[in-house]
Structure formats: C-alpha cells, structure tokens
Amino acid sequence: MDILTPEKRSAHMSRIRSKNTRPEIAVRALAHSLGYRFRLHRRDLPGTPDLVFPSRRKVIFVHGCFWHGHEGCRCGRLPKTRTEFWQKKIEGNRHRDEQAIRTLSDAGWSSLVIWGCQTKDRASLTEILSNFLGPKGRGGPQTEAVGRTS
C-alpha cells in the first residue's frame, strides 16, 4: 500500500475537476438532446452554476456526491481517516452551496441540484430536467404574432 505524502496528496487532489466532470457532461448532453439551450459556468452568477438557462432564469448545479455531502448516498460517505478534516471541508462546501442558491433565489433565479449518482438513470434524469425546465423553446414569455387585416 502506497502512503501518500503531502506532496503526492497535493498532486493527486489537483487532478480533481470542478468543471467538465463526467456527470456534468451527461447532464449537458441530455439537456441538449431534449432541445434545451444553455450557457456554461457563468462566473457572474453566485456559485458559478454548471448550466445556465438565461431566458428561463434557471440554473443547474451538478454536484459530486462526495464533495458536496450527498446524504444517504453511498458515494457521499466520509473516509475513515482524517474524518474531522473531511467533515469540516464538506460542511464548508455545503454551506457555500446553500448561500449561492439563496442568493440566486433572492435575485429571481430558480436552482436545481443534480447529484452525480442521479446521472446514472437516464429516464429519471430526463423527467427531472423536463419538470424543472418546462416546455422546450426559448422559455421566456410567449407572445403570439398578430397579423394585420385589411
């Protein structure tokens, strides 16, 4: 068994992505195939949401079960070593997530959190996305074209 020195641990942790993760790409591909169009990683919005639907004023965060402390998920369990460190780190992530969602809500945005484990069931994920995003198309207020009559 290889023991991770602080240098090795740092190198290992630096490979953990915050963007373009496998679950995030799965959500993006499904949303796009369903006809929804979006922007990625808008840094001007609190929490830098993974998918942003500006005309609908909706955002989606795709959270890793471990890093964001998904309760009840086997992938969200704390390691048996350095438990205090990991508990503090994950609680900080959860607090930051809650604050970002609250700030977005106060600004008139709706937020959805999709957990990494939810991306494995395509049918369920399709239903979640469709229910959250609503009818396809621009998503803004619908106006009818009024024709001129002579």
N, C-alpha and C positions, 0 to 999 in steps of 0.2 A: 504494500500500500504506500503510495507516494504522499508524503506530507507536504502541504502547501506552505511555503514560506511566504512572508508578507509580499515579496516581490512577485512570486508566482501567482499568489491570490489576486494581486492587483492586475496582472496581465490577464488572468482568467476573467475577472469581473469586467474588464474593459471590452470584452467581446459580447457582452450582453447588450442587445439593441434596444433603443427606445422607440425607433421608427422602423417601418417596413418589416415587422415581425411576421411570421407565418400566419398567426391568427388574424392580424390586421389585413394582410393581403387577401386572405379568404373572405373577409367581410367586404373589402373593396370590390373584389371580383364578383361576388354575389349581388351587391348593390348595383353595380354597373350592368350586370346581365339582366337585372329586373327593370332596367330603364332609368334608374336614378343617376343624376349627375351631381358631382360634389367637388369640393376643394380639399386639399390635404394639409394637415399640420399648420393651421393658421396661428402664427405666433402672436398676432394681435388680440387673440381671444384668451381668456383665462384658462389655464391648464393645457393649452395647445392641443385642442381636440384632434383626434386622428382623422375623422371625416367631418366636413362642414357642408351643410346644405343651406347656403345663404338665403335663397328665396323663400325657404320654409322656416328659417330661423331655428334650425335644429342642428344638433351636433351629436356625434357618436364617439365615445371613448372605448377603445378595445384594451381591456386590462388583462395582464398576465395574472393568473390565479395566485401564484406565489408572491410576486412583488407588490400586489395590491391587497393581499389578505382575504381571498375569497373564502368566506365562512362556509363550512360544511363540505368543501371540495377537497378531495384527497391531494390535489396538486397545490393546495394552499396551506398545507401543514408546515409548521416551523421545524427547522433542523434540530436535531438533538444536541448539537454542540453550539456554543455561543448563543444560547437561546435568548438571553437578555438583550444582546446586540441586535439580533434579528427582529425581536418583538418591537424594540424601540424604532428601528428603521421602517418596518412595515406600518406601524401605527402612524409614523410621520407621513408616509405616503398616503394612507387613508385619510388623514386629516387634510392634507393638501388637496386630495381629490374632492372631498366634501366641500371645501372652501371654493374651489373652482366651479363646481356645479351650482352652488348657492349664488355666486357672483354672476354666472351666466343667466340663471333664472331671474335674478333681480334686473338684468338687462333685457329680459324678454326672450331668452333663448330656451328651448327645450333640450334636455340632455338624455342620452341613453347610454348605459354602460353595458357592454357585451364582454363577458368573461371568455378567456381563452378556451375553456372546456366547452362552452356553448357553440363554438365554431365547428365542432365535430359532427353535429347533427344538422345537415343542410336544410331539411324540411322545416325543422323547428326555427332555425335561424331565418329562413325565408319569411315565416309567419311573423316573427319578432320585427324584422325590418319593415315589412309591409304595414303592420299595425302602427308602428311608430311614425313612418314617413308618409303614410296616406297615399292618395291616388298618384299615379305617375304623371309626369308632365312637369311644368315649371314649379308648381306647388304654391305659387303666390295666389292672390285673389284672382278669381276667374272673371273675366268680363266678356260679354258677348258683343260681337261686331254688329252694329246696327246699320242696315243698308238704307240708302237714300231712295225714296219713292218719288216718282214724278207725277 
